[in-house]
Amino acid sequence: MSRPRKRLAGTSGSGNGCDAQRLFAIPDKGLSGKRTKTENSGEALAEVEDSNPQKTSATKNCVKNLSSHWLMKSEPESRLEKGVDVKFSIEDLKAQPKQTTCWDGVRNYQARNFLRAMKLGEAAFFYHSNCKEPGIAGLMKIVKEAYPDHTQFEKNNPHYDPSSKEDNPKWSMVDVQFVRMMKRFIPLAELKSYHQAHKATGGPLKNMTLFSRQRLSIQPLTQEEFDFVLSLEEKEPS
């Protein structure tokens, strides 16, 4: 079975000093490449924003102001896309050199804009999607801010985009590094039960993007959402 070749990636960028960045130390270097899930369809609003530089800039600035925590989805079970297995689990991330990889293959404008809004050192949940038991498996951190996704230019890659040009690339990726596994796996079903309860009570997960924009593979989290989800690992499953 053919697989996309790995790429080396160094770290760059600067942090903003948030609590998550102080919690996770930044390594000197990052390595390797990965395959991650693509969205099934683009978002009409995001496509309009992409064609309007002022709106795109405003959107990214808004995201930067609202979020410094993220949820990032990848598929832990084998699935062939154009003859290539796009599986990538948190265990695969742990197995990478220095437990670091590039998060490539995102082909949705809004998800791409979220990638471009990420800052060095920000925390992200690694979410297993499109599998028997979806949910949050662990924590990682951003170790390189957005830069062009090389897979958009590789004709044999399932994420190849012939409309993207090297002098004006459409798609971006970031580098991430494994931090730790969750103390227990937090399944989607449990998160959904809290979301439904919080809609009635005004709790932390009442507006969680995981349930309002289910198809997005890159999602922002508020501080309140991040803290609540992290606290669940200390509790017995609901």
N, C-alpha and C positions, 0 to 999 in steps of 0.2 A: 504493500500500500504506500502510495506516495504521500509525503507530508511537506508542508511549506518549510523551507530551511529557516534555521534560527538566525537572528541578527543580534549583534552586540549593541548595547545602549548605555551611555554614560549618564550621570546625573547632572542636573543644572537647575537654576532657578533659585528663588529666595522665599522664605517662609514669612508668615505674618504674626507669629508669636502667640497663636491661640493655644488654649489648654491642650487640645489634642496634639499639637506639634511639640509641646513640652513633654507630653507623655511618651511620644515615640521619637527616639533619637534618629537622626538622619545618617545613613551610611555614606562612605566616601564615593562608592561606585555602585552601579547597577549593571545587570547583565541579562542577555538573552531575549527571546521573543516568544509569543504565545498566540493561540487562536482563541477567539472568544465569540460569543453568540452575536449574530446580527439581528436587528429588529425586522419584523415581517413587513413593515411598511413605513414610509416617511410620514412626518407630521406636516399637514398643510401650512399651519401657522409658521412652523420653523422654516419651511422652504421659502416662504415669503420673507422672513427675517434674513435668511441667508442671502437673498438677492438685494437686500437693502443694508448697506454697511452701517448706517446710523442706528437702525433698529437692532441689528446684530450686536453692536457695541453696547447699546442700552440693555439688551437682554443679558449679556454676559456680566455687565456691571451689577445688574439686579441680583443675579445668581450669586455673585461673589459676596454681596452684602448680606444675603439671606442664609447661606449655607457654608459650613466648613466641615461637614460630615456627609458621607455618601453611602449608597448601597449599590454594589456592582454585581451584575449577574453573569454567570457562566455555566456551561452545561457539563455536569460531572459524568454523564453516560455517553457512550459512543454514538455518534450520528454522522453519517457520511453526507458531505455537501460537495457536489462536483467531484466526487471520488476521494475527498479528503476527510479524515476523521477530525471533527471540530471539538471533540471532548477536551475539557480542561477543568479539573477539579481543584479544590484547595490542596489536596495531596500532591497534585502535579505542581502547584506553585511551590510547595515546600521542597520539592525535589529539584527545583531549578538552581543553577549556580547562585550562591549567596541569597537563595530563596527570593529572587527578584526576577521580574519579567516585564515586557511591554504588554499593555492591554490594547491589542489591535482588533481590527475587524468591525468596529462600530460604524454602521451605515445608516444612521438616522440623524437628521440635523439637530434635533433638540438634545439627544444624547451626546452628540459631538460637542455641542455648545457647553454642556455640563462638564465634559472632559476638559475643555479649554478654560473653564472657570476654576479648575482645581489648583490648589496651591501646595507647595512643597510641605510635607509633613502632615497633611490632613489625613484623618482616619476614614476608613471605609470598611463596611461589612462585606465579606465574600459570601454571595448568595448563590446557592445551587438551584438552577432553574431547569425546566423542561425535563423533569426526572420523576421517579416514583414518589419521592418525598422531598419536595422543594422546601427551602428554608435557609436560614443563616448558619453558616458552618464555622466562620472565624473572622478574624480581624486582619487587615493589612493597612499599609500607609502609602501615600504618594511620595515617591522618591525622585521623580523627574516630572516637571510640568509639561504641558501639551507640546507636541512636535509632530511633524508629518508622519502619518501611518504608511510605512513602506509597502504594505500589502496591496494598497490601491493601485500600485504600478506593476505588480507582478502578474503576468498573464495566466500563469498556471495556478494562481491562488484563488480560492473560492470567493475572496473578498475583492478581487480585481475590479476596478472601475475605469473603463476606457475613456470616460468623459473627464476624468481628473488629470491635470497636467502637473508635471514636476515643478514648473515655475509658478504654479498657482494651485496647490493641492487642496482638495475639498475636505479631506478627512484627517483627523488627528488621533493621537494616542498618548497615553501617559505611561510611566513606569511605576510599578507597584512592588512592594516587598511584604512578604508574610510577617505578621507580628505574632499571632498565636491562634490556636483553636478556641472556639467558645468552650466554656466549661461544660456546656451541654448544647446539643444541636437545637436551634429554635425553629420549629417547623412553621410553614406558612399557615397551617390550620390554626395554630395557637395565636399567631399574630392577627389573623382574621377575626378570631373571637374577641380579642382586645379591641380591635378597630371597631367592630360593631357595637360593643359595649360603650366605647368612648364617644361614639357619635351621639349617643343619648346623654352621656354624662359630661361631655366636654373634656374628656381625658386626653393624654398626650398623643395617641395614635388616631385621633378623630379625622385628621386630614392627610394621613400618610399616603404618599404618592404611590406606594406599592399597590394600593387598591383603587386609586383614581386614574392611574396611567399604567395599567398592568404590563403593557408591552414594552415599556422603556427598559433597556438593559442597564442604563446609568441613571440613578435617581438621587436627588438631594434629600438630606434629612435635616430637620431642625435640631437644635441642641436638645430640646425636650424629648423629641422622638429618639434620638441616639441614646440619651441617658436611660430612657425607659426600657428600650430594647436590651441594652447592655445589662440592666438590672435583672432581666428575666433569667439570665444564666444562673443566678443565685437562688432561684425559686423552683419549687417542684412544678412539673408540667401541669398546666391548667386543664 
